[in-house]
Amino acid sequence: MNNNPKRIIVIRCGALGDLVYATSVIDALKFEFGEDSIIDFVCTPGSGTLFSHDSRVNQVFPLKYKKLPIFFSKQKRNIINFSIKQPYDILINFEYGKQFKGLVERIVADKKVGAMFDCIGYDDSDINRGELQKRFLDNLVSKSNLEKSFPKVATLEFEIIRNKFHLSDSYIVISPSNSHVNRSGINYRSWPNSSWIKLIKKLSCDSQVVIVGAKNESNFFKNLQPYPSNVVDLVGKNNVIELSSVIQNAKFVVCTDSAVGHISASVDTPVFVLMGPNNIFTDSPYISPTNYVHPISLRKDCSPCYKTSIMKACKDNVCMNEITVDMVLAEISSVKFEKNTN
């Protein structure tokens, strides 16, 4: 064992899906610097529970109010003071926002890499965002160690969640919502409610279907009810580690561009992701040698258009609305599932 293990702090305070992408660097760091290397994360309190059972992560510093200046932010001061007492060898920053500049500058670390320090072509339209984040480590970690590191999250034993949520030995997870579900205006990443209703009905005829979603999305899910009798409603009833465990043991997952898709890929559960305005290369779940990621996209000439004037001018959201239930079922039927769910 190394008497002076590397001390590393990673800053990623985006949504849950962004944090899952960032887990792509954890194994690379462990491979390069040893299993006894110490890795801390700075992330939002809710997303940070992703690491509650992950032995690879030493501790999580929660940062709830990211825009607060250091003087008014006890959480930012706690992180800085901790680094003064126990300096880090490496700081890896994945946040570009100016609200992180003071924090990144004041954390004590011998070497700092990532956003604000390196230019890696973050807007490359052909490279997945998980892969782009690994590029920040090009000068720290060998190419071979980077190539065998992928997003991965810890989970609970299946018996724990099966008993708690009354799950069968074989079930399907459906996640109709995404992080924009409560915003006003058109949710360009959404699929029509009528399509979700039809898909849930079809799939529940042959298998138990588990519906997942966040607690604050309950009003959205009312539009999909009542569910068929073979449906388990887990909306707002599990935390992040339980959600990851439910996903890990599913036969497959159907979702839109959301954290559920990224978690599915990170636990090697086959996932069918309905994608319209987003880039199917950069924004889809990270494809690894052991997972099964199936983006379902019409690949229209106007796509990808996410956060562009083209999307804002679009009133029909045709790239999502014209994906039919039969298309999704056909894609699912074309896949031979070999994942062991027990």
C-alpha positions as CSV (number, residue, x, y, z in Angstrom):
1,M,0.0,0.0,0.0
2,N,1.2,3.5,-0.8
3,N,2.2,5.4,2.3
4,N,1.3,8.6,0.5
5,P,-1.8,7.9,-1.6
6,K,-2.8,10.5,-4.1
7,R,-5.5,12.9,-2.9
8,I,-7.9,14.0,-5.7
9,I,-10.9,16.2,-5.7
10,V,-13.5,16.3,-8.5
11,I,-16.0,19.1,-9.0
12,R,-19.2,18.3,-10.9
13,C,-22.3,20.1,-9.8
14,G,-24.7,19.6,-12.7
15,A,-27.7,17.4,-13.0
16,L,-27.6,13.7,-12.1
17,G,-26.9,12.7,-15.6
18,D,-23.9,15.0,-15.7
19,L,-22.6,13.4,-12.6
20,V,-23.0,9.9,-14.0
21,Y,-20.9,11.0,-17.0
22,A,-18.2,12.2,-14.6
23,T,-17.9,8.8,-13.0
24,S,-16.1,7.8,-16.2
25,V,-12.9,9.1,-14.6
26,I,-13.0,7.3,-11.3
27,D,-11.6,3.9,-12.4
28,A,-9.1,5.6,-14.6
29,L,-7.7,7.4,-11.6
30,K,-7.7,4.3,-9.5
31,F,-5.9,2.3,-12.3
32,E,-3.3,5.0,-12.6
33,F,-2.6,6.0,-9.0
34,G,-3.7,2.8,-7.1
35,E,-6.7,1.5,-5.3
36,D,-5.7,3.4,-2.2
37,S,-5.9,6.8,-3.9
38,I,-8.4,9.1,-2.2
39,I,-11.1,10.6,-4.4
40,D,-13.5,13.3,-3.1
41,F,-16.4,14.8,-5.1
42,V,-18.1,18.2,-4.9
43,C,-21.6,17.9,-6.2
44,T,-25.2,19.0,-5.5
45,P,-26.8,17.3,-2.4
46,G,-29.4,15.3,-4.3
47,S,-27.0,14.0,-7.0
48,G,-24.3,13.3,-4.5
49,T,-26.3,10.4,-3.0
50,L,-25.2,8.5,-6.1
51,F,-22.0,7.8,-4.2
52,S,-23.6,6.7,-0.9
53,H,-22.6,3.1,-1.4
54,D,-19.6,3.6,-3.7
55,S,-16.4,2.5,-2.0
56,R,-14.3,4.2,-4.7
57,V,-15.3,7.6,-3.4
58,N,-14.0,8.8,-0.1
59,Q,-16.4,11.6,0.7
60,V,-18.8,14.0,-1.0
61,F,-18.9,17.7,-0.3
62,P,-22.5,19.0,-1.0
63,L,-22.8,22.3,-2.7
64,K,-26.4,23.4,-2.8
65,Y,-26.2,27.2,-3.6
66,K,-23.6,27.3,-6.4
67,K,-24.0,31.0,-7.1
68,L,-23.4,32.2,-3.6
69,P,-20.1,34.0,-3.2
70,I,-17.6,32.3,-1.0
71,F,-18.1,34.8,1.8
72,F,-21.7,33.8,2.1
73,S,-21.3,30.1,1.4
74,K,-20.4,28.0,4.3
75,Q,-20.3,24.9,2.1
76,K,-17.7,26.5,-0.2
77,R,-15.6,27.6,2.8
78,N,-15.8,24.1,4.3
79,I,-14.3,22.7,1.1
80,I,-11.5,25.3,0.9
81,N,-10.7,24.9,4.6
82,F,-10.5,21.2,4.3
83,S,-8.1,21.5,1.4
84,I,-5.9,23.8,3.5
85,K,-5.7,21.3,6.3
86,Q,-5.3,18.3,3.9
87,P,-4.1,19.6,0.5
88,Y,-5.0,17.7,-2.6
89,D,-2.5,16.4,-5.2
90,I,-5.0,16.9,-8.0
91,L,-8.1,19.0,-8.6
92,I,-10.3,18.0,-11.6
93,N,-12.9,20.6,-12.5
94,F,-15.8,19.9,-14.8
95,E,-17.6,23.2,-14.3
96,Y,-17.3,26.1,-16.6
97,G,-19.6,28.5,-14.8
98,K,-18.0,31.7,-13.3
99,Q,-19.7,30.9,-10.0
100,F,-17.1,28.1,-9.5
101,K,-14.0,30.3,-10.4
102,G,-13.3,31.5,-6.8
103,L,-13.8,28.0,-5.3
104,V,-11.5,26.4,-7.9
105,E,-8.8,29.0,-7.3
106,R,-8.9,28.7,-3.6
107,I,-8.9,25.0,-3.2
108,V,-5.4,23.9,-2.3
109,A,-4.1,21.4,-4.9
110,D,-0.7,20.8,-6.5
111,K,-2.1,20.3,-9.9
112,K,-5.4,21.6,-11.4
113,V,-6.9,20.4,-14.6
114,G,-10.2,20.5,-16.4
115,A,-12.5,23.4,-17.2
116,M,-10.8,26.8,-16.8
117,F,-7.4,25.1,-17.3
118,D,-7.6,23.0,-20.5
119,C,-9.1,23.2,-23.9
120,I,-10.3,19.9,-25.1
121,G,-12.8,20.7,-27.9
122,Y,-15.8,20.3,-25.6
123,D,-18.2,21.1,-28.5
124,D,-17.0,18.2,-30.6
125,S,-20.2,16.9,-32.3
126,D,-19.0,13.3,-32.6
127,I,-17.7,12.6,-29.1
128,N,-19.8,11.5,-26.2
129,R,-19.7,13.9,-23.2
130,G,-18.4,11.1,-21.0
131,E,-15.5,10.6,-23.3
132,L,-14.8,14.3,-23.5
133,Q,-14.6,14.5,-19.7
134,K,-11.9,11.7,-19.7
135,R,-9.9,13.9,-22.1
136,F,-9.2,16.3,-19.2
137,L,-7.0,13.5,-17.8
138,D,-4.9,13.1,-20.9
139,N,-1.8,14.5,-19.2
140,L,-2.4,12.7,-15.9
141,V,-3.5,9.2,-16.9
142,S,-2.2,6.7,-19.5
143,K,-4.2,6.1,-22.6
144,S,-4.6,2.4,-21.7
145,N,-6.1,3.3,-18.3
146,L,-8.4,5.9,-19.8
147,E,-9.6,3.4,-22.5
148,K,-10.8,0.9,-19.9
149,S,-12.6,3.3,-17.7
150,F,-16.3,4.0,-18.2
151,P,-19.2,5.5,-16.2
152,K,-20.1,3.2,-13.4
153,V,-22.3,3.6,-10.3
154,A,-22.7,1.4,-7.2
155,T,-26.0,-0.3,-6.4
156,L,-27.7,-2.3,-3.6
157,E,-28.3,-6.1,-3.5
158,F,-31.3,-7.1,-5.6
159,E,-33.0,-8.8,-2.6
160,I,-33.2,-5.5,-0.8
161,I,-35.0,-3.6,-3.5
162,R,-37.1,-6.6,-4.7
163,N,-38.6,-7.0,-1.2
164,K,-39.0,-3.3,-0.6
165,F,-40.7,-2.5,-3.9
166,H,-42.5,-5.9,-4.6
167,L,-40.6,-6.5,-7.8
168,S,-40.8,-9.7,-9.8
169,D,-37.8,-11.6,-11.0
170,S,-38.2,-10.0,-14.5
171,Y,-39.5,-6.5,-15.1
172,I,-39.1,-3.5,-17.4
173,V,-38.4,0.0,-16.3
174,I,-40.1,2.9,-18.1
175,S,-39.1,6.5,-17.4
176,P,-41.3,9.0,-19.3
177,S,-40.1,12.2,-17.7
178,N,-36.9,14.3,-17.9
179,S,-35.4,17.3,-16.1
180,H,-37.5,19.7,-18.1
181,V,-40.8,18.2,-17.3
182,N,-41.9,21.0,-14.9
183,R,-40.8,23.9,-17.1
184,S,-43.2,26.1,-19.0
185,G,-43.5,25.9,-22.7
186,I,-42.6,23.0,-25.0
187,N,-40.6,20.2,-23.5
188,Y,-38.6,19.4,-26.6
189,R,-37.2,16.2,-25.1
190,S,-40.6,14.8,-24.3
191,W,-42.6,12.1,-26.1
192,P,-46.4,12.4,-26.3
193,N,-48.4,11.2,-23.2
194,S,-50.6,9.2,-25.5
195,S,-47.6,7.3,-26.8
196,W,-46.4,6.5,-23.3
197,I,-49.8,5.3,-22.3
198,K,-49.9,2.9,-25.3
199,L,-46.4,1.7,-24.8
200,I,-47.0,1.0,-21.1
201,K,-50.1,-0.9,-21.9
202,K,-48.4,-3.0,-24.6
203,L,-45.4,-3.9,-22.5
204,S,-47.3,-4.7,-19.4
205,C,-49.3,-7.4,-21.2
206,D,-46.2,-9.7,-21.0
207,S,-44.1,-8.3,-18.2
208,Q,-44.2,-6.3,-15.0
209,V,-43.5,-2.7,-15.8
210,V,-41.9,-0.3,-13.3
211,I,-42.5,3.4,-13.7
212,V,-39.9,5.7,-12.2
213,G,-39.7,9.4,-11.8
214,A,-38.9,12.2,-9.3
215,K,-41.2,13.2,-6.5
216,N,-41.7,16.7,-7.8
217,E,-42.9,15.2,-11.2
218,S,-46.1,13.7,-9.7
219,N,-48.4,16.1,-11.6
220,F,-46.9,15.0,-14.9
221,F,-47.5,11.3,-14.1
222,K,-51.1,11.9,-13.4
223,N,-51.6,12.4,-17.1
224,L,-50.5,8.8,-17.7
225,Q,-52.8,7.2,-15.1
226,P,-54.6,4.9,-14.4
227,Y,-51.9,2.3,-15.0
228,P,-52.6,-1.3,-16.0
229,S,-52.7,-3.8,-13.1
230,N,-49.2,-5.1,-14.0
231,V,-47.5,-1.8,-13.3
232,V,-45.5,-0.8,-10.2
233,D,-45.5,2.9,-9.6
234,L,-42.2,4.0,-8.0
235,V,-42.5,7.7,-8.9
236,G,-41.0,9.7,-6.0
237,K,-40.6,6.5,-3.9
238,N,-36.9,5.8,-4.1
239,N,-33.6,7.6,-3.6
240,V,-30.8,7.7,-6.2
241,I,-29.1,4.5,-5.0
242,E,-32.4,2.6,-4.9
243,L,-33.2,3.9,-8.4
244,S,-29.9,2.7,-9.7
245,S,-30.5,-0.7,-8.2
246,V,-34.0,-1.0,-9.7
247,I,-32.5,-0.1,-13.1
248,Q,-29.6,-2.5,-12.7
249,N,-31.9,-5.5,-12.3
250,A,-34.4,-4.6,-15.1
251,K,-34.7,-6.6,-18.3
252,F,-34.4,-3.3,-20.2
253,V,-35.2,0.4,-19.8
254,V,-37.2,2.8,-22.1
255,C,-36.7,6.5,-21.5
256,T,-36.1,9.9,-23.0
257,D,-32.8,11.8,-22.7
258,S,-32.5,11.8,-19.0
259,A,-30.4,10.6,-16.0
260,V,-32.2,7.3,-16.1
261,G,-30.6,6.5,-19.5
262,H,-27.1,7.3,-18.2
263,I,-27.6,5.3,-15.1
264,S,-28.9,2.4,-17.2
265,A,-25.7,2.4,-19.3
266,S,-23.5,2.7,-16.2
267,V,-25.0,-0.5,-14.7
268,D,-25.1,-2.4,-18.1
269,T,-28.8,-2.6,-18.4
270,P,-30.1,-2.4,-22.0
271,V,-31.6,1.0,-22.6
272,F,-33.7,2.4,-25.4
273,V,-33.4,6.2,-25.4
274,L,-35.9,8.3,-27.4
275,M,-34.0,11.3,-28.7
276,G,-35.2,14.2,-30.9
277,P,-33.4,17.6,-30.7
278,N,-30.4,16.2,-28.9
279,N,-27.2,14.9,-30.5
280,I,-27.3,11.1,-30.5
281,F,-23.5,11.0,-30.3
282,T,-22.7,13.6,-27.6
283,D,-25.8,13.3,-25.5
284,S,-26.7,9.6,-25.5
285,P,-25.6,7.4,-22.6
286,Y,-22.0,6.4,-22.9
287,I,-21.5,3.2,-24.9
288,S,-19.0,0.8,-23.3
289,P,-17.9,-2.8,-24.3
290,T,-20.3,-4.2,-21.7
291,N,-23.5,-2.2,-22.1
292,Y,-26.3,-2.0,-24.6
293,V,-27.3,1.6,-25.6
294,H,-30.0,2.0,-28.4
295,P,-30.8,5.6,-29.3
296,I,-34.1,5.8,-31.1
297,S,-34.1,8.9,-33.4
298,L,-35.7,9.9,-36.6
299,R,-32.5,11.7,-37.5
300,K,-34.3,14.5,-39.2
301,D,-32.3,17.0,-41.3
302,C,-33.0,19.7,-38.7
303,S,-31.6,17.6,-35.9
304,P,-29.7,18.0,-33.6
305,C,-31.0,21.5,-32.8
306,Y,-31.0,21.5,-29.0
307,K,-30.7,25.0,-27.5
308,T,-30.5,26.6,-31.0
309,S,-32.8,29.1,-32.8
310,I,-34.1,26.2,-34.9
311,M,-35.5,24.4,-31.8
312,K,-36.9,27.6,-30.4
313,A,-38.8,28.3,-33.6
314,C,-40.2,24.7,-33.7
315,K,-43.8,24.5,-32.6
316,D,-44.6,20.9,-33.5
317,N,-41.6,19.0,-31.9
318,V,-41.9,16.6,-34.9
319,C,-38.6,14.8,-34.1
320,M,-40.2,13.4,-30.9
321,N,-43.9,13.4,-31.8
322,E,-43.4,11.4,-35.0
323,I,-41.6,8.5,-33.2
324,T,-44.3,5.9,-33.0
325,V,-45.0,3.2,-30.5
326,D,-44.6,0.6,-33.2
327,M,-41.1,2.0,-33.9
328,V,-40.1,1.6,-30.3
329,L,-41.6,-1.9,-30.0
330,A,-39.8,-2.9,-33.2
331,E,-36.5,-1.7,-31.9
332,I,-37.0,-3.6,-28.7
333,S,-38.0,-6.8,-30.5
334,S,-34.9,-6.6,-32.6
335,V,-32.6,-7.1,-29.6
336,K,-31.7,-10.4,-28.0
337,F,-31.6,-9.9,-24.3
338,E,-28.9,-11.8,-22.5
339,K,-28.7,-9.8,-19.3
340,N,-29.1,-11.9,-16.2
341,T,-31.5,-10.0,-13.9
342,N,-31.1,-12.3,-10.8
